[in-house]
Amino acid sequence: MRPSSRPTPEADPLAENIVSDHIRSLIGTHLLDVPSSDQHTVKPWFNGKLDFSPEVKDLASQGFPLIGGRLEYLMDRPVAALVYKRRQHIINVFTWPAASTAKTERLFARNGYVALHWNHGSMTFWAVSDISSMELAQFESLYEK
């Protein structure tokens, strides 16, 4: 899937919070609660911590290795933050149950960071990084397979 060519307007508070959470994870000491490249270690770590089971994918062979996960608090609820790498760049993937199963996609950019939102099945996803929007769209495409 390709994100729309126009970034979401700056007045999107959820997108701004997601980018801020991504930046905080990079400058603080809370990037990972469960450091592991094994999806079978990361996924069960969330059991009992969330009221849903996040989809954790192994994309290492496609150039996006999993490095772990953590809990975040967004939209007045705990959400899963899955952490991947692309070369030396961190990609945070925030996920939680979607309010709608309608397929949506949007792009948000701020200060060199790109956030891509999509719904897949009954879940919503936000991937955030300082990689290009095209690489983030590639990540989304691989994640949905």
C-alpha positions in Angstrom: 0.0 0.0 0.0 1.2 3.5 -0.7 0.3 6.3 1.7 -1.5 9.3 0.3 0.9 11.8 -1.2 -0.2 14.6 1.2 0.9 14.4 4.8 -1.7 14.7 7.5 -2.1 18.3 8.7 0.0 19.3 11.7 -3.2 19.7 13.8 -3.6 15.9 14.3 -3.1 15.5 18.1 -2.8 11.6 17.9 -0.2 11.8 15.2 1.8 14.4 17.1 1.6 12.3 20.3 2.8 9.2 18.4 5.8 11.1 17.0 6.5 12.6 20.5 6.4 9.1 22.1 8.8 7.8 19.4 11.2 10.7 20.1 11.0 10.1 23.9 11.8 6.4 23.4 15.0 7.4 21.6 16.3 10.0 24.0 15.3 8.2 27.2 16.0 4.8 28.7 12.6 3.3 27.8 13.1 1.9 24.3 12.5 -1.7 25.3 10.8 -3.5 28.1 11.4 -6.8 26.4 14.7 -6.8 24.4 14.5 -9.7 21.9 14.6 -10.5 18.2 12.4 -13.5 18.7 8.8 -12.9 18.0 7.9 -15.9 20.2 9.5 -14.1 23.1 8.1 -10.6 22.4 4.4 -11.6 21.7 3.9 -13.6 24.9 5.6 -10.9 27.0 2.4 -8.8 26.4 0.1 -11.5 27.9 -1.7 -10.1 30.9 -0.4 -6.6 30.2 -2.9 -5.7 27.4 -6.5 -6.7 26.7 -5.4 -7.8 23.2 -2.7 -9.8 21.6 -0.5 -7.7 19.3 0.7 -9.2 16.0 4.5 -9.5 16.1 6.2 -10.2 12.8 9.7 -11.4 12.0 10.9 -9.2 9.1 14.7 -9.6 9.6 15.1 -11.3 6.2 13.5 -8.3 4.5 15.8 -5.8 6.3 13.6 -4.9 9.2 14.8 -6.9 12.2 12.7 -7.0 15.4 14.6 -5.8 18.4 11.9 -6.0 21.1 8.8 -4.3 22.5 7.4 -2.2 25.3 4.2 -0.9 26.8 3.0 2.7 26.0 -0.1 4.6 27.0 -2.0 6.3 24.2 -5.6 7.2 23.7 -6.3 6.7 27.4 -5.3 3.0 27.1 -2.2 0.8 27.2 -0.9 -0.1 23.7 1.9 -2.3 22.3 5.0 -0.6 20.9 7.0 -3.1 18.8 10.5 -2.0 17.9 12.2 -2.7 14.6 15.4 -1.5 13.0 16.3 -0.4 9.5 20.0 -0.2 9.3 20.8 2.1 12.3 17.3 3.6 12.3 14.6 2.7 14.9 11.0 2.1 13.8 8.4 2.1 16.6 5.1 0.3 15.7 2.3 1.3 18.0 -0.7 -1.0 17.8 -4.1 -1.5 19.5 -7.6 -2.6 18.5 -9.2 -0.4 15.8 -12.5 1.4 16.3 -13.4 0.4 12.7 -12.3 -2.3 10.3 -12.4 0.1 7.4 -9.1 0.2 5.5 -7.5 3.6 6.2 -4.1 5.0 5.6 -2.4 8.3 6.3 1.0 9.9 6.5 2.2 12.5 9.0 5.6 14.2 8.9 7.2 16.4 11.5 10.8 17.6 12.0 12.4 14.8 10.0 10.2 12.0 11.4 7.5 10.2 9.4 4.5 8.4 10.9 2.4 6.1 8.8 -1.0 5.0 10.0 -3.0 2.0 8.7 -5.7 -0.3 9.8 -5.5 -4.0 9.1 -8.2 -6.4 10.1 -9.3 -5.4 13.6 -6.1 -3.6 14.5 -4.7 -0.1 14.0 -1.0 0.5 13.4 1.2 3.6 13.5 4.8 3.1 12.3 7.2 6.0 13.1 10.8 6.5 12.1 13.3 8.9 10.6 13.6 6.7 7.5 12.0 7.9 4.2 8.3 7.6 3.7 8.9 5.2 0.9 10.9 2.8 3.2 8.2 3.1 5.8 5.6 2.2 3.2 7.7 -0.8 2.3 7.7 -1.8 5.9 3.9 -1.5 6.1 3.6 -3.6 2.9 5.8 -6.3 4.4 4.0 -6.1 7.8 0.6 -6.7 6.2 1.6 -9.9 4.4 
